[in-house]
Amino acid sequence: MSILRRAIVMLIVAGVLSSAADVFAKGPRTLLNATLKPTAAGPAVAKGKAKFDQSASRTNFSVEAENLRGLNGLTASFFVNGTQVGSTVITLGRAKLELTNERGGRVPAVAAGSKVVINVGLTTILSGSF
């Protein structure tokens, strides 16, 4: 094997080992996803999803809803296990909430089975569980 080929192989192996070390150094990771389905009170075509991603160094939580055109201009409130975690105005038929603990942000505690709900006023329009 030529010196150039050996050098390339050694660089590839070093890169793989470095990536593996980064993964192990960050510790365990929790990744949960939930599909949100419309309730009888919400638009029948509405759909949504929620994502919880936690590692040793950061925690992110996001919820998205779409096909909400008839609700444009109204406020969507987001709940996890019955506690409101945020709200936003529905625009272009969409509502989105993103929370992260970076820069001091607060992220709700989420586990398998946690319930996510989106309300407009007192009416639940989408719900689902992790």
C-alpha positions in Angstrom: 0.0 0.0 0.0 1.4 3.4 -0.9 2.2 6.0 1.6 -0.7 8.2 0.3 -3.2 5.4 0.6 -2.0 4.6 4.2 -2.3 8.3 5.1 -5.9 8.5 3.7 -6.9 5.3 5.6 -5.4 6.6 8.8 -7.3 9.9 8.4 -10.5 8.1 7.8 -10.0 5.9 10.9 -9.1 8.9 13.0 -12.2 10.7 11.9 -14.4 7.7 12.7 -12.8 7.3 16.1 -13.2 11.0 16.9 -16.9 11.0 15.9 -17.5 7.9 18.1 -15.7 9.6 21.0 -17.9 12.7 20.7 -21.0 10.5 20.8 -19.9 8.7 23.9 -18.7 11.9 25.6 -22.2 13.6 25.2 -23.8 10.7 27.1 -27.3 9.3 26.5 -29.8 11.0 24.3 -33.6 11.0 24.6 -35.6 11.6 21.4 -39.4 11.4 21.5 -41.9 12.2 18.7 -45.6 12.6 18.8 -48.2 12.9 16.1 -51.0 15.3 16.9 -54.5 14.5 15.5 -57.5 16.8 15.2 -60.3 16.6 17.8 -63.9 16.8 16.8 -63.9 20.5 17.7 -60.9 21.3 15.5 -60.5 21.5 11.7 -60.8 18.0 10.3 -57.7 18.6 8.0 -55.5 19.9 10.8 -52.4 17.9 11.7 -49.4 18.4 13.9 -46.3 16.9 15.4 -44.2 17.4 18.5 -40.6 16.6 19.2 -38.5 16.3 22.4 -34.7 16.0 22.0 -32.5 15.8 25.1 -28.8 15.2 25.5 -26.4 15.9 28.4 -25.7 19.4 27.0 -29.1 20.6 25.7 -32.9 20.1 25.6 -35.2 21.1 22.8 -38.9 20.9 22.5 -41.0 21.8 19.4 -44.6 21.6 18.3 -46.0 22.4 14.9 -49.5 22.5 13.6 -50.7 23.1 10.0 -53.9 23.2 8.0 -55.4 25.8 10.4 -56.4 28.4 7.7 -59.8 29.0 9.2 -58.1 30.0 12.5 -55.7 32.6 11.1 -55.2 35.5 13.6 -56.3 33.5 16.6 -53.9 32.4 19.4 -52.8 28.8 19.7 -51.9 27.7 23.2 -49.6 24.7 23.7 -49.9 22.4 26.7 -47.8 19.5 28.0 -49.5 17.3 30.6 -52.0 20.1 31.3 -49.5 22.9 31.8 -49.3 25.7 29.3 -45.8 26.0 27.9 -46.3 28.7 25.2 -48.6 30.4 22.7 -48.4 31.9 19.3 -50.7 33.6 16.7 -51.8 31.3 13.9 -50.5 32.7 10.6 -50.9 31.3 7.1 -52.7 28.3 8.6 -49.7 27.3 10.8 -48.7 27.5 14.5 -45.2 26.7 15.8 -43.5 26.7 19.1 -39.8 26.0 19.7 -38.3 25.9 23.2 -34.6 25.2 24.2 -32.7 25.4 27.4 -29.8 27.1 25.6 -29.5 30.8 26.7 -31.5 30.1 29.8 -34.8 29.0 28.2 -37.3 26.7 29.9 -38.3 23.4 28.4 -41.1 21.2 29.8 -40.4 17.8 31.4 -41.4 15.2 28.8 -41.4 11.4 29.0 -43.0 8.6 27.0 -46.7 9.0 27.5 -46.6 12.8 28.0 -49.7 14.4 26.4 -49.4 17.4 24.1 -52.5 19.6 23.4 -53.1 22.7 21.2 -56.0 24.9 22.2 -57.6 27.9 20.6 -59.3 29.6 23.4 -60.8 26.9 25.6 -61.2 24.5 22.6 -58.7 21.7 22.0 -58.0 21.4 18.3 -55.1 18.9 18.2 -53.8 16.4 20.7 -51.4 13.5 20.9 -48.9 11.7 23.2 -45.3 10.9 23.1 
